[in-house]
């Protein structure tokens, strides 16, 4: 179900530390937004295996159950559902309130790193995700080249292609619709995403490094949220409650920087910044700070703070700011002007040399009124 205004579970699971050895890791994520909005329960399994010194295979699977309610416009006379739309709706029946939803998702991915005689690396990846109304397949390639024999600096170039299929309720007002709206059927819409990134890595000294990246993202096809409605032609007596409409393409690019430094033998700092801009007039800035502290050989403590801010899309209008004949229109809060802070804490305890447990508690606070707590706990076994 794409009626979501929260962080994606798969993204949150990526906060696990990457380990350069054979291991299997079982993790569980629980995400809950305030006011009984989105709730996500997501167990995941990851396997990392080296085959000699030239190959590393990583396989991961995740299954999440999503439920809750998301704010949306609808025609209250027809019932509170994502499809409660209509032309010439009585103005008193136009409502902006929570619409309940639930869904499940199963996703999996695999990547294989191949190291050549000069120790350059080629990474090939494949990912697949399936929901009741959304299917995604992605392939990726990345090549990393060491610039010197000392292997203190490198250049990387990566590209990925994602193909998505979205099931959308038939539109009775569309001349191009290929299915019968009266039957309640859905039609399959598609979009494609191309992502290109170039990175430079530099070991500054034995205690610090810097990584700088440039990226490009190109989206094309059906990019609207099939469950998001907007209000048009509101005159105080009647109004039209219709599906939102976004452009069928988006071009984005930006840059990111990461600096890490070992302050002492058991304390290190990781600082990151990312700038993003696209032709929907969304500009965003992300600042990430993480500190890792090892009070003993068995404990690792991570404390972090993430700040994010963005400008609104040029076709966005919020509640009580209706549209008329604009071609593109959306009231999805994810396209609004907002900022957010995430407070991050993680603990890892090494029970034995090969077995460890971890627990993370994070709090997300967004200026648009969304706040959430998400917990991650799990076990990792090295073999």
C-alpha positions as a printed Julia matrix, in Angstrom:
383×3 Matrix{Float64}:
   0.0     0.0     0.0
   1.66    3.24   -1.1
  -0.36    5.48    1.2
   2.68    6.05    3.41
   4.19    9.18    4.88
   6.88    7.55    6.98
  10.42    6.27    6.7
  10.72    3.03    4.77
  11.6    -0.01    6.85
  14.25   -1.15    4.42
  16.05    2.17    4.76
  16.07    1.96    8.52
  17.52   -1.55    8.47
  20.49   -0.22    6.53
  21.72    1.43    9.74
  23.43   -1.86   10.66
  27.22   -1.67   10.65
  28.88   -3.34    7.66
  31.26   -6.15    8.62
  34.06   -7.36    6.36
  33.87  -11.05    7.26
  31.59  -14.07    7.11
  28.46  -13.58    9.2
  24.73  -14.16    9.42
  22.55  -11.51   11.06
  18.91  -11.62   12.13
  17.32   -8.24   12.86
  13.87   -7.02   13.89
  12.56   -3.5    13.41
   9.49   -1.96   15.03
   8.42    1.49   13.82
   5.5     3.44   15.31
   4.27    6.92   14.46
   2.33    9.09   16.87
  -1.49    9.28   16.84
  -1.71    5.63   15.7
  -0.52    6.45   12.22
   1.93    4.16   10.44
   3.22    1.07   12.26
   5.82   -1.24   10.69
   7.02   -4.63   11.93
   9.93   -5.93    9.89
  12.12   -8.98   10.51
  15.14   -9.34    8.23
  17.92  -11.83    7.58
  21.34  -11.03    6.1
  24.13  -13.4     5.07
  27.64  -12.3     4.11
  30.14  -14.87    2.82
  33.67  -14.58    1.45
  34.81  -17.12   -1.13
  38.55  -16.91   -0.89
  39.95  -13.4    -1.23
  38.4   -12.6    -4.6
  34.65  -12.95   -4.05
  32.14  -11.78   -1.44
  28.45  -12.63   -1.59
  25.8   -10.76    0.38
  22.17  -11.92    0.51
  19.34  -10.28    2.43
  15.59  -10.74    2.82
  13.02   -8.65    4.69
   9.3    -9.03    5.3
   7.33   -6.19    6.8
   3.74   -5.7     7.88
   2.47   -2.12    7.61
  -0.73   -0.73    9.1
  -2.14    2.53   10.35
  -3.82    5.61    8.96
  -2.69    8.46    6.73
  -4.24   11.87    6.21
  -6.01   12.33    2.9
  -8.9    14.18    1.27
 -12.04   12.17    0.59
 -15.77   12.45    0.0
 -17.21   11.64    3.43
 -20.63   10.9     1.92
 -19.07    7.97    0.07
 -17.11    6.64    3.05
 -13.57    7.14    4.36
 -11.48    5.29    1.81
  -8.65    6.27   -0.47
 -11.03    6.01   -3.45
 -13.82    8.24   -2.08
 -13.68   10.67   -4.97
 -16.28   12.54   -6.93
 -17.12   15.47   -9.2
 -19.48   18.11   -7.79
 -19.23   16.81   -4.24
 -21.18   18.72   -1.58
 -18.63   21.07    0.01
 -19.65   19.98    3.51
 -18.7    16.39    2.65
 -15.12   17.26    1.65
 -13.06   15.92    4.53
  -9.34   15.85    5.34
  -8.72   13.09    7.88
  -7.02    9.76    8.47
  -7.72    6.9     6.08
  -6.86    3.44    7.41
  -4.68    1.03    5.44
  -2.6    -2.1     5.83
  -0.24   -4.06    3.65
   2.63   -6.54    3.67
   5.87   -6.43    1.73
   8.49   -9.05    0.95
  11.83   -7.94   -0.43
  15.15   -9.56   -1.14
  18.48   -8.68   -2.61
  21.89  -10.1    -3.45
  25.23   -8.58   -4.38
  28.48  -10.17   -5.5
  31.85   -8.41   -5.19
  34.6    -9.61   -7.52
  38.21   -8.54   -6.86
  40.71   -8.54   -9.71
  44.5    -9.03   -9.69
  45.05   -5.3    -9.09
  42.4    -5.54   -6.29
  39.92   -3.33   -8.14
  36.35   -4.37   -7.32
  33.25   -4.99   -9.41
  29.95   -5.24   -7.52
  26.85   -6.67   -9.21
  23.52   -6.39   -7.39
  19.92   -7.48   -7.86
  16.91   -6.53   -5.69
  13.22   -7.39   -5.81
  10.29   -6.11   -3.75
   6.62   -7.15   -3.8
   3.54   -5.55   -2.22
  -0.15   -6.02   -2.94
  -0.1    -3.14   -5.42
   3.58   -2.42   -6.06
   6.34   -4.54   -7.61
   9.92   -3.44   -8.05
  12.98   -5.0    -9.7
  16.41   -3.36   -9.6
  19.82   -4.21  -11.0
  23.06   -2.4   -10.21
  26.74   -2.29  -11.18
  29.62   -0.54   -9.42
  33.31   -0.5   -10.29
  35.92    0.66   -7.78
  39.45    1.46   -9.01
  42.44    1.99   -6.71
  44.39    5.03   -7.9
  47.69    4.06   -6.27
  49.44    0.87   -5.23
  49.23    2.0    -1.6
  45.42    1.81   -1.88
  44.93    5.07   -0.03
  42.55    6.53   -2.6
  40.07    5.25   -5.14
  37.45    6.2    -7.68
  34.08    4.45   -7.96
  31.38    4.6   -10.59
  28.01    2.99  -10.03
  24.77    2.76  -11.97
  21.42    1.17  -11.15
  18.18    0.67  -13.04
  14.85    0.1   -11.31
  11.62   -0.97  -12.99
   8.39   -0.55  -11.0
   4.8    -1.64  -11.58
   1.99    0.1    -9.71
  -1.6    -1.1    -9.64
  -3.91    1.92   -9.94
  -7.7     2.04   -9.67
  -9.27    2.63  -13.07
 -10.01    6.27  -13.76
 -13.54    6.7   -15.18
 -12.62   10.15  -16.51
  -9.52    9.0   -18.38
  -9.79    8.56  -22.13
  -6.67    6.37  -22.06
  -7.77    4.0   -19.29
  -7.56    0.39  -20.48
  -9.96   -1.19  -17.98
 -13.56   -0.94  -16.84
 -13.84    1.48  -13.9
 -17.26    0.12  -13.01
 -15.83   -3.33  -12.32
 -13.53   -2.08   -9.56
 -10.51   -3.35  -11.43
  -7.02   -1.88  -11.44
  -4.66   -1.17  -14.28
  -0.91   -1.58  -14.17
   1.14    1.59  -14.49
   4.93    1.64  -14.68
   7.86    3.87  -13.91
  11.62    3.58  -14.33
  14.43    4.96  -12.21
  18.06    5.41  -13.29
  20.65    6.28  -10.66
  24.28    7.14  -11.44
  26.91    7.94   -8.81
  30.63    8.73   -8.93
  32.7     8.74   -5.74
  36.22    9.62   -4.65
  37.72    8.05   -1.51
  40.86    9.32    0.22
  42.66    8.01    3.28
  43.96   11.23    4.8
  46.11    9.4     7.35
  45.91    6.3     9.53
  43.15    7.92   11.61
  40.84    9.6     9.1
  39.34    9.42    5.63
  37.15   11.5     3.3
  34.61   10.35    0.71
  32.96   12.69   -1.81
  30.21   11.68   -4.25
  28.18   13.16   -7.09
  24.88   11.56   -8.09
  22.14   11.77  -10.72
  18.62   10.32  -10.52
  16.18   10.18  -13.43
  12.54    9.09  -12.87
  10.05    8.58  -15.69
   6.56    7.13  -16.02
   3.75    7.06  -13.46
   5.09    9.04  -10.46
   1.83    9.97   -8.71
   0.65    8.45   -5.43
  -2.39    6.36   -6.5
  -4.06    6.85   -3.09
  -3.53   10.6    -2.67
  -6.44   12.94   -3.48
  -6.66   16.68   -4.07
  -9.58   19.11   -4.07
 -10.29   21.21   -7.16
 -12.86   23.9    -7.96
 -13.99   24.44   -4.37
 -16.57   27.26   -4.32
 -18.08   26.75   -0.86
 -21.03   24.84   -2.3
 -19.46   22.09   -4.4
 -15.99   20.72   -5.07
 -14.22   18.02   -7.04
 -12.32   15.38   -5.06
  -9.97   13.76   -7.56
  -6.69   11.86   -7.71
  -3.5    13.87   -7.48
  -1.43   14.34  -10.64
   2.35   14.65  -10.7
   4.66   15.16  -13.69
   5.66   11.99  -15.52
   9.37   12.7   -15.15
  11.78   14.01  -12.54
  15.47   14.81  -12.84
  17.55   15.11   -9.69
  21.19   15.48   -8.85
  23.38   16.41   -5.93
  26.5    15.72   -3.89
  27.43   14.08   -0.62
  30.47   14.18    1.63
  31.56   11.95    4.5
  34.45   12.45    6.89
  35.52    9.99    9.59
  38.17   10.48   12.23
  39.48    8.34   15.08
  39.63   10.88   17.9
  41.12    8.39   20.36
  41.79    4.66   20.31
  38.18    3.96   21.38
  36.25    7.0    20.1
  35.56    7.95   16.48
  33.39   10.53   14.75
  31.59   10.22   11.39
  30.27   13.42    9.81
  28.2    13.57    6.63
  26.45   16.12    4.44
  24.18   15.61    1.4
  22.67   18.15   -0.99
  19.81   17.22   -3.32
  17.9    19.24   -5.93
  15.39   18.32   -8.64
  13.23   19.91  -11.33
  10.16   19.73   -9.08
  11.84   22.59   -7.16
  12.63   20.37   -4.17
  15.96   21.22   -2.57
  17.12   19.31    0.48
  20.03   19.34    2.91
  20.99   16.45    5.19
  23.55   16.6     8.01
  24.52   13.35    9.72
  26.72   13.02   12.82
  27.58    9.7    14.46
  29.95    8.95   17.32
  31.21    5.44   18.08
  32.6     4.67   21.52
  34.12    1.39   22.73
  34.3     1.43   26.54
  35.68   -2.13   26.42
  36.41   -4.86   23.9
  32.86   -6.21   24.37
  30.82   -3.01   24.04
  30.2    -0.59   21.17
  28.02    2.48   21.75
  26.77    4.65   18.91
  25.13    8.05   19.37
  23.98   10.1    16.42
  21.94   13.04   15.19
  20.5    13.52   11.71
  19.02   16.81   10.5
  17.02   17.06    7.28
  15.28   19.98    5.6
  13.58   20.4     2.22
  11.64   22.93    0.18
   8.22   22.11   -1.26
   7.44   20.9    -4.77
   6.18   23.55   -7.19
   2.8    21.76   -7.54
   2.17   21.19   -3.8
  -0.58   22.81   -1.78
  -1.56   21.78    1.72
  -4.84   21.51    3.57
  -7.46   24.18    2.75
  -5.4    25.45   -0.19
  -7.29   23.99   -3.13
  -6.54   23.7    -6.83
  -8.49   24.74   -9.9
  -7.28   23.89  -13.41
  -3.57   23.36  -12.67
  -2.2    20.4   -14.62
  -0.13   19.07  -11.73
  -1.42   19.02   -8.17
  -0.59   17.21   -4.94
  -1.33   17.6    -1.23
   1.05   14.81   -0.18
   2.9    16.09    2.91
   6.09   14.39    1.71
   6.27   17.07   -0.99
   5.83   19.94    1.46
   8.34   22.31    3.04
   9.53   20.67    6.28
  12.51   19.8     8.42
  13.15   16.78   10.62
  15.55   15.61   13.32
  16.41   12.0    14.09
  18.04   11.12   17.41
  19.94    7.81   17.15
  21.27    5.44   19.8
  22.66    1.95   19.25
  24.34   -0.58   21.53
  26.23   -3.69   20.51
  27.47   -6.29   22.98
  29.91   -9.04   22.01
  28.84  -12.12   23.99
  31.66  -14.21   22.55
  34.25  -13.61   19.87
  31.75  -14.87   17.27
  28.36  -13.93   18.68
  26.96  -10.44   19.37
  23.63   -8.8    20.13
  22.53   -5.27   19.28
  19.75   -2.85   20.23
  18.91    0.56   18.79
  16.35    3.18   19.83
  15.68    6.14   17.56
  13.3     9.09   17.67
  12.15   10.97   14.55
  10.55   14.42   14.81
   9.21   16.18   11.69
   7.97   19.77   11.63
   4.85   18.76    9.65
   3.5    17.05   12.77
   4.86   13.54   12.29
   6.99   11.97   15.0
   7.95    8.35   15.44
   9.95    5.9    17.51
  11.69    2.99   15.85
  13.54    0.18   17.57
  16.01   -2.26   16.03
  17.24   -5.38   17.84
  19.04   -8.44   16.59
  21.83  -10.98   16.78
  24.9   -11.55   14.6
  26.98  -14.71   14.33
  30.4   -14.79   12.65
  31.51  -18.06   11.12
